[in-house]
Amino acid sequence: MTYELAKKLKDAGFPQELERRIHYRENCEECMNGNYEKPMSLELLDELDIAIPTLSELIEACGNKFRRLTLHSKNKKHPNLIWQASPNQHNSLNWKQGVRGDTPEEAVAELWLKFNKK
């Protein structure tokens, strides 16, 4: 998952207290340069961290609005594959097509973002 997509999830209110804590560290020059010497408060670390959810965490966050995840070719002339996350037919969004991404995580993350537009 890209930093930009993880940041979109955080900004849209995706839970940051995840069981599997893999993070991008936002706006932390010391961290980007490999300098972890400077002590930081836990509050500051929580503010700077951007969680990268697993596929199962993304699906769970979508709840019963999530229907399925499928793999498709982008088009008939090009064999490249793309993932599509589809919403449940009985949700308020009522889309005919799902949301696509290069990875299953990206597709479900984009679906969660659609469900949680502010």
N, C-alpha and C positions, 0 to 999 in steps of 0.2 A: 504494500500500500504506500502511496506517495505521501510526502509530508503535507501537500496541499489538501488531499482528501481527508487525512487524519485531522488537520486543522479545521476543515469544514464541519466534521463530525463534532469536534469539541465546541466550536462556536454555536452549533445548533442544539447543544445540550446533551450530547451523547455521554453516558456515564464514564468518568475517568478512573473510577476505583475498580479496576478490572483484576480478575484473578491472575491472569498472565500479564505481568507488568513489563511490557516492552514499550519504550517511549522514544519519541523525538524530543529533544530539548530545545525549546523555542527561545530565541534571543539570548543565547548563552555563549558569548564569545570564548570564555575560558574553557567551556566544555568542547566547543568545536575545535579548539586548538589543542585539546588533550590535556589541559591544565585543570586538574581537579583539586588543587591544593587549597583554594579559597573556600573556607567553610560557608555553607549556606543554611539558612533556617529551613525547617520542613515546610513552612508556609510558602516560602519562595520557591522551593523545589516543586511543590504541588502546582503553583501558578505557572511555572515554566514548562512542566511536563505536558506532553500531548500523547495520550495513550493510543496504541495501535491494537484495535480489537481483533480477536480471532474470528474465523468464519462462524463458529458456533455461537459466539457472543453477539455477533451481528444478527444472526437468524433469531436468536432468543429475544433480542431487543425489538425486533419487528413484531414478535408475538403472533397472534392468529391472523394478522394482516398478510403475513408471508404465505405464499402458496408453494412455489417450487423454484428450483435452480436448474437451468438446462444449458447445454453446450451446443452452439450452432456455428455453421460456417458463416462468415461475413456476407458473402454472396456466392452465387453458383459458379462464377468465373474464378474466384479466389478461394483457395482452400483454407485460409487463415480462420482460426476458431475464435469465437467470442462467447462470453457467458451472459446469460439473461436471467435476471431475478424477476419473478412474476408475483403480483399481489393476489391475494384471495379475491375471488369474484364478488364476495359479499362485503367488501369494505367501501368506505365512502368515496374513495378515489375512482373506482370503477374504470380502470384502464383496460384497453383492449390488448396492449402490448406491455411487456415488462421493461425493466431498465437494464441497460447493457454495460458491460465492463470487460477489460482485458483479463481480469482474474475473477474468481468467484467472490472474493472479499470485496473487490471494487463494485461489482454489480449489486451485491446485497447492501453495501454501504450507501450507494446511490439511491436504492429503494428506501432505506431508512430515512435518508434526507428528504425524499419526496413525502413520506408519511409525516415528517416533522417540520415541514416548512412553516416559518413564522410570518 
